């Protein structure tokens, strides 16, 4: 590994499907199933006011390729400049090939490595860390790191405690080799003993669905675990980079639940105005949520070049991780 070789984010992009579903819309739909909820109930517990659902004929690759093109445009790069594609997703277009190879084809390029990363809501942090390692070792120079999800396909709309939380979307970054540090440190973790508190316990076997192919979650258990591990990994990555919480200009967390995000910020003694929050507009988009939030903040001038960002996520598996970077 070249000690003078680093990776930096040079462009961001995102995409949300056209269909916007407000809490009132969802409450009306659930009422037809005999389930009661309300905008007030959802906002109070999650901070979510709306989410976007993809059209039935659209898959994660369709959302991801648009986000990727926006990121490439922002970076001033063409698809043929890309020599690595990593897609973080839990809702791939098909069992195989990877959604990354499908996006590769839609971008009109070929030859470079392309693969999916499956760490659920931590997926983008995992993918960014892997891309950083590959760039540092010289295995790549210009990577597309994408988070893309169509979680609406795996929601149980007879379970009001989970179906109100998630939405569809995509976010992407272009990560390039640099002589100046960009990504300062990353830390990744997993503990499979917690797999049952957030999972989709189904699969395809013999041409039939085996198990239950819908999302199941123990919300209280996830909340309790998430706040603790996010604080721990934040401090771990800061220590690895030789920085302190006071050096963080922006916390860009996985947009799962406003309470989890606020809890993490409090533990790091970060004021609320230093937390990038977009969960109210798109709900939990799993692996897409961090790059979605990052792109939103960059494009509105909230997050600026040269600032220090802490990206962190937690998801089913149970997985969690953080990346500290200078933009």
N, C-alpha and C positions, 0 to 999 in steps of 0.2 A: 504494500500500500504506500503510495507516494504521500509523504507527510505534508507536501505543499499542494495537494490536490483536494479540493473541496467541492461541495454542490450547493447551488443557490436556486431558489425559486425565481424564475424570470417572467412568468406569466400565469394568470389565473383565469378560470372560466367556470360557468355554471349554467344550468338549465332546469326549469321547472315546467312540467306539462301544463297545457292551457287550462285544463279543467280544475278550477279552484273550488274546494268544498269547505264552506264555513262550518262552524260548530252548529249553527242553526240548521243548515242543510242536513248535516249528519244526524242531528236530533230528530228531524222530521222523518228521515229514512229509518232510523231505529224504532221510531214510534210505530211504524207499520209492522214491526216484528214483535211488538208488545214490550219494548224496552224503553225505559225512561232515562233521559239525560238532558243537559241544558248547556248553553254557552257559559253561564256562570259557574256551573259545576266543573266543567272542563278547564276553564281559564284559572280558577282558583287552585286546582290541583296540579296543573301542568304548565300554564302560561301559553298554551296553544289556542289560537283563534281560528286557524284555517290550515288546510293541507291541500296538496295537489295530487290528483290521481291521473295516471297515464291512460290513454285510450286503449281498448282491449287488444288492438293489433300492434301496439308498441311495446318493445322490450327494453331491458336495461341498456343494451347496445345502442338503441336509437336515442336514448337520453344522453348516454355517455359520449357518443360521437359529437353531439352538438356542443356539449361542455368542453370537449377536447379541442374542437375547432376554435372556440372562443379563447381558450388558453393559448393556443398556438398563435392566434392573431395578436393577443396582448404581448406575447414574447417576441413577436416579429419573426416567427419561424414558420416554415412550410412542413407539411406532413413528411416529406422525404428527408428532413433533417433529423427525424426521430429515429433513435436506434435502440429503444427499449419502451415497451408498453406494459404497465401493470394496472390491472383493474381490480379494485376492492369491491366485492359484491357478495351478497347472500341470496340474490335472486337472479341467477344467470339466465341467459336466453334459453339454454338447453343443458342437458347433463354434460355433454361435451360436443364440440370443442369449446374452449374457453370463450367467455365474452370478449376477452382481450383480442383474440384472433379475429373475431367477428368485427370488432371496431377497427382493427388493423386493415381488414379488407375494405371496409366502408371509407376509410381514409385514403385508400388507393395506394397503399405501400405494402412491401413484402420483405422478408428476409430477417428482420430484427426479432429478437426474442419477445414474446408476448404471452403473458400468463395471468391467471386470476389469483387473488389473495382472499382467503376466506377466514376472517376473524370477526365477522358480524359488524357491530357498531365501532369496533376498534380497527376495522379493516384499513381505513385510509392511513392511520398512523403506522400500522404494520407495513403497508405498501410503501409509504414514504421512506421509512427506515431502510427497507430492502433496496430501494432505488438509490438512496444515498450511499449505501455500502458498495453497490455495483459501480457507481460513478467514481467513488474514491479508489477502487481497485483498478480502474481503467477499463472495466468491462462495458461501460456505456459512457456516452458524452451528453446525450440529450434525451431525457426520459419524459414520457407522458405518464403521470400518475393520476388515475381516475377513480372516483367513487361513484357508483351508479346503482340505483335500487328501484324496484317496483314492488314495494312491500304491500301494496293494496291487494296483490294476488295471494298473499298468505295470511290475510287477516280473517279472524272469525267475527263476522258481523252479528253474531248472537252473543258476543262477550263485550259488553259496553266498557269494561275496564281496560281493554287492550286496543280495540278497533279505533278508538278516538285518538290514539297516540301517534300513529304512523302515517307517513305519506311517501310519495314517489319523487325522485329528483336525481340530479347528477351534479358533480363538481369535479374540477380537474386542475392540475398545475403542470407547468413545464419546469422540470428540474434539470439544470445544466451544470457541467463541470466549470470550476472557477478556481482562480488562484487566491480568492478572498473567501474567508469562512462565511457560510450561509447557515446550513444546518450545523448546530454546535454540539448537540448530543441527543441521543434517543434511548429510551428504555422500554422494553416490551415484556409482558408477563401473561401467564395463563394458569388457571387452576381448574382442571376438569371435574373436580368433585362437586362443583356448583353448576354443572351442565343443566340440571333439571329446572333451575329457577327461571331460565329464559331459553326456550328452544322451539324448534318445529319438529316434533317427533314423528316424522313420516319419511318415506322414501319410495322409490319405484322398484318393484320386484316382479319379474315375470310378466311385465306389461300391465301390472295392476299397482294401485297405491297401497302400500303397506304402512300401517300406523295412521297417524293424524297429521296431514300436511298443512296444518294451520298453527299460527304462533300461540304459544302458551307462556305465560309469565306470572311469577309470584312478585308482584309489584313491591311489596314491603321489603322482601328479602333483597331484591335488586337495589332498591334505594339505599338500604343500610350498608350493603357491601360496596356500592359505587362510591359513595362519599369518602369512605375510608381509603380505598385503594387509589383513588384519584389524588388525594392529598399526599399519600406516600410516594407515588410515582412522580409527582410534580417535584417534590423535594429531592428525589433521587436523581432526576435529570438535571436539576439546577446544580447539584453537587458535582455531577459528572462534568458539567460545563464550566465549573468554577464561578458560577453566578449565584445571586440571591434573589429572593422574591421581589426585592426592591428594584431589580433590573428589568422586570417584566413590564413592557409597555402595554401589551394586550394579551389577555387570556382568550383563546379561541377554542372553546370546548365543544365536544360532541353535543349537539342540540337535542337532548333527550327530554329534559324536564327542567323548568326554570328553577325549581327548588334544589335540584342536584347542582346546577351551575352556580347558584348563589351560595350554597353550602361550601363548595370548593373554593370560591373566591374569598369567603370569610376566613377559612382556614389559612389561606395564603396572605391574608390581610390586604387583599386587593379591593379597591373601591368598586362599586357596581358599574361606574362609568368606564372602567377599564376592561369590561367583559363584553365581547362581541356576542350579541343575542339576536338570533333570527328565528328561533323556534316558534314564535307566535305566528309567523307567516307560512311555514311549511311543515310543522310538526317534526317528528323524529324520522329522518330519512336515512337512518342507519349509517352505512359507510360513506354516504354522500354528504352527510351533514356538516362535517368540518370544512371540506373544500367549498361547499355552498356558502357557509358563513364567511369564510375567508374572502371569497370572490366578492360577495356583497359588500363587505367592509372596505376592500381595496377600491372597488369601483365608485363608491360614494365618498371616497377621500377620508374615511375614518381611520384606516390603517395606512401608514405611509412607509415608503422605502427607507431602510436604515433602522427601523424600529425592531425591538425584540419581542418575539411572539412565543407563547407557550401553547402548543396544540396538545390536546389530550382527549382520550376516549375510553369507553368501557362498554363491553358487549357480551353477548352470549358466548359461553365456552367453559368457564367465564374468562374473558380476555380483557386486558387493559394495557395502556401504554401512553407515552408522551414524547413529544419532540420539541426541543427548544431551538429556535432559529432566529437569525437576523435576516430581515426581509431585504 
